[in-house]
Structures are given as structure tokens and as C-alpha cells.
Amino acid sequence: MTLATRFPIRNLKVEVLKGVVIKEVNWPMMIACEAMFLVCWRQGVLPVMTGASQSEAYVPGGIHDRALAWDFRSKHLARPKSAFLEVSKILSGIDKGFRVLYHDVGLGLHFHVEYKGTT
């Protein structure tokens, strides 16, 4: 069973900040966006993508450059820590290859969602 059949995309509304470059859209990142949408929607806001593959901070050939990691704003959420836990739980329940970090590398505190696949 593939990621697509286990988690069909139904809702997807994401604000993308000006200047964010999305190099490729693939199933893992679509699933990450839907999970972010569901969690943010429960708090009454849209997810805001702050990074994909465009930043100088991202290593060429690294996970962002390979379109397997995107960053999302957390400061607009009323309960960012609970959102982090919820997104982490949703994505790890779909595939153990997802990892969500809540960190301040780059442009402030944000969610970094990556997919390394399962082996």
C-alpha cells in the first residue's frame, strides 16, 4: 500500500510566503501540507510555508534541495507546541519516514517537516 492510498489528499490550503521556491511537489510533501492544514485549521488559521528549496541556508543536494523537506510558520498559532505534537503524531502514524522538528534554525521558530522514507 502506498502513501497515496493510505492518506488521500482531500484538503489542501497553504499560504506560501513571497520568495519561497517550491522545486517539486511530491506525495510526502503533499501529505505534510494536508497534515499541517488540518492542525492549523483546528486553531483557526491557515498553514504558512516559509521555506522549501530556495534558501542559502539549505545545503545543495540536501533534503530541502531534494524536495523532501518544507518549513512552516509556527508564530501565528495560539498553541504551537500542541500543533507540533499533533502534526508529529499524524505523520508518524502514516509513515515512520516522516520527522517533524520544532526549531529556530534560519528565520525563527518554525516547523521543519521532512520525509526520509522507510526502509
ZICOR-V275327 format. One record per residue. N is the residue number from 1. RES is the residue in one small letter. OMEGA is omega in whole degrees, -180 to 180 (* if undefined). BURIAL is I if it has 24 or more other ideal C-beta (glycine too) atoms within 12 Angstrom, else O. Layout:
# ZICOR-V275327
n = (N N)
res = (RES RES)
omega = (OMEGA OMEGA)
burial = (BURIAL BURIAL)
This chain:
# ZICOR-V275327
n = (1 2 3 4 5 6 7 8 9 10 11 12 13 14 15 16 17 18 19 20 21 22 23 24 25 26 27 28 29 30 31 32 33 34 35 36 37 38 39 40 41 42 43 44 45 46 47 48 49 50 51 52 53 54 55 56 57 58 59 60 61 62 63 64 65 66 67 68 69 70 71 72 73 74 75 76 77 78 79 80 81 82 83 84 85 86 87 88 89 90 91 92 93 94 95 96 97 98 99 100 101 102 103 104 105 106 107 108 109 110 111 112 113 114 115 116 117 118 119)
res = (m t l a t r f p i r n l k v e v l k g v v i k e v n w p m m i a c e a m f l v c w r q g v l p v m t g a s q s e a y v p g g i h d r a l a w d f r s k h l a r p k s a f l e v s k i l s g i d k g f r v l y h d v g l g l h f h v e y k g t t)
omega = (-178 175 -177 -178 179 -175 -177 179 178 -177 177 175 -178 173 179 -179 177 179 178 180 177 -175 -176 174 -179 -176 -180 -179 174 179 177 178 -180 177 178 179 -177 -178 179 179 178 177 174 180 174 172 179 178 -178 -180 176 -178 -168 -169 174 180 180 -177 175 -177 -180 -173 175 -179 179 178 178 175 176 179 -179 178 174 -173 -179 180 178 -178 -175 -179 178 176 178 -180 -179 178 179 -179 180 -174 178 176 179 -178 -179 178 177 173 179 177 176 -173 -175 176 179 -172 176 -176 -177 173 173 -179 -180 179 179 180 178 180 *)
burial = (O O I O O O I O I O O I O I O I I O O I O I O O O O I I I I I I I I I I I I I I O O O O I I I I I I I I I I I O O I O O O O I I O O I I I I I I I I O I I O O I O O I I O I I I O I I O O I I O O I I I I I O O O O O O O I I I I I I O O O O)
